[in-house]
Amino acid sequence: MTVLCYGDSNTYGFDPRSWLGERYPADVRWTGLLARKTGWTILEEGENGREIPTRPGDLAELARLSGRADVTAVMLGTNDLLANARFTAEDVTVRMQNCLEALTAVRPASSVLLIAPPPMVPGTWVGEERLLRESARLADCCRRLAAEQGTAFADAGQWGASLLFDGVHFSPEGHRAFADGIRRALELLAADRS
């Protein structure tokens, strides 16, 4: 199975302890762990600071990338909340709906996994109550959206992925927990499709 993993810095494997914005090595990143544990081909498409794509060109690029995979896993929304001072979980969900519609226009909805990111926790990047509240609400909004769109859904907040001091980025242990969680979710999706 070939899986496109489309996301932000936690998909990229950003290590906030590094001085120059470096990423964890492949044997620490959840994408690398997932590939090693399953033998699947993992297409890593994580980008630091990525928000949910909204421009036609960005949506077309996501659709093009998705065409290279059997399954597309999308986990975004954290940066949308961080970068937009008045955004709510519903605002993020509207963006995600447009993104999913662009994806399902070119591939079966049953081959898309929408992942709600783990809620932020207090840290050097997260002190505002709005961020904590809205990131905690995002999973329920995404669950409803996935049901409406006919895609698979997973709540990464249930996987025990620990975050580092900034309140946003996975620790090495968090990457291991996330890899286990997404593996289970993708195995369920594959079983449902067969």
DAQUI-V488205 format. One record per pair of residues at least 12 apart in sequence whose C-alpha atoms are under 8 Angstrom apart, sorted by the first residue. I is the first residue (numbers start at 1). J is the second residue. If there is no record, write none. Layout:
I_J + I_J
This chain:
1_40 + 1_41 + 1_69 + 1_70 + 1_71 + 2_40 + 2_41 + 2_42 + 2_43 + 2_68 + 2_69 + 2_70 + 2_71 + 3_40 + 3_41 + 3_42 + 3_43 + 3_69 + 3_70 + 3_71 + 3_72 + 3_73 + 4_42 + 4_43 + 4_44 + 4_45 + 4_65 + 4_66 + 4_68 + 4_69 + 4_70 + 4_71 + 4_72 + 4_73 + 5_31 + 5_42 + 5_43 + 5_44 + 5_45 + 5_46 + 5_72 + 5_73 + 5_74 + 5_75 + 6_44 + 6_45 + 6_46 + 6_72 + 6_73 + 6_74 + 6_75 + 7_45 + 7_46 + 7_47 + 7_50 + 7_74 + 7_75 + 7_76 + 8_46 + 8_47 + 8_48 + 8_49 + 8_50 + 8_51 + 8_75 + 8_76 + 8_79 + 9_46 + 9_47 + 9_48 + 9_49 + 9_50 + 9_169 + 10_46 + 10_48 + 10_169 + 10_170 + 11_29 + 11_30 + 11_31 + 11_44 + 11_45 + 11_46 + 11_47 + 12_29 + 12_44 + 12_45 + 12_46 + 12_47 + 12_48 + 13_29 + 13_30 + 13_46 + 14_48 + 14_169 + 15_169 + 15_170 + 15_171 + 16_164 + 16_166 + 16_169 + 28_172 + 28_175 + 28_176 + 29_172 + 29_175 + 29_176 + 30_175 + 30_176 + 30_178 + 30_179 + 31_44 + 31_179 + 33_176 + 33_179 + 34_179 + 34_180 + 34_183 + 38_183 + 43_69 + 49_79 + 50_76 + 50_79 + 51_76 + 51_77 + 51_78 + 51_79 + 51_80 + 52_76 + 52_77 + 52_80 + 52_92 + 52_95 + 52_96 + 52_99 + 53_95 + 53_99 + 54_95 + 54_98 + 54_99 + 59_99 + 59_102 + 59_103 + 60_102 + 62_103 + 63_102 + 63_103 + 63_106 + 66_103 + 67_106 + 67_107 + 70_111 + 71_111 + 71_112 + 71_113 + 72_111 + 72_112 + 72_113 + 73_112 + 73_113 + 73_114 + 73_115 + 74_112 + 74_113 + 74_114 + 74_115 + 75_114 + 75_115 + 75_116 + 75_117 + 76_115 + 76_116 + 76_117 + 77_92 + 77_116 + 77_117 + 78_117 + 78_120 + 78_135 + 80_92 + 81_131 + 81_134 + 81_135 + 82_131 + 88_134 + 89_134 + 89_135 + 89_137 + 89_138 + 89_141 + 90_138 + 90_141 + 92_138 + 93_138 + 93_141 + 93_142 + 93_145 + 97_145 + 97_149 + 100_149 + 101_149 + 109_149 + 109_150 + 109_151 + 109_152 + 110_150 + 110_151 + 110_152 + 110_189 + 110_193 + 111_151 + 111_152 + 111_189 + 111_193 + 112_151 + 112_152 + 113_151 + 113_152 + 113_153 + 113_154 + 113_186 + 113_189 + 114_142 + 114_146 + 114_151 + 114_152 + 114_153 + 114_154 + 115_142 + 115_153 + 115_154 + 115_155 + 115_156 + 116_138 + 116_139 + 116_142 + 116_143 + 116_153 + 116_154 + 116_155 + 116_156 + 116_157 + 117_138 + 117_139 + 117_155 + 117_156 + 117_157 + 118_135 + 118_136 + 118_155 + 118_156 + 118_157 + 118_158 + 118_161 + 119_132 + 119_135 + 119_136 + 119_138 + 119_157 + 120_132 + 120_135 + 120_136 + 120_167 + 120_168 + 121_163 + 121_167 + 121_168 + 122_166 + 122_167 + 123_165 + 123_166 + 123_167 + 123_168 + 124_165 + 124_166 + 124_167 + 125_166 + 125_167 + 125_168 + 126_166 + 126_167 + 126_168 + 139_155 + 139_157 + 143_155 + 152_189 + 154_182 + 154_185 + 156_178 + 156_181 + 156_182 + 159_177 + 159_178 + 159_180 + 159_181 + 160_174 + 160_177 + 160_178 + 161_173 + 161_174 + 161_175 + 161_176 + 161_177 + 161_178 + 162_174 + 162_177
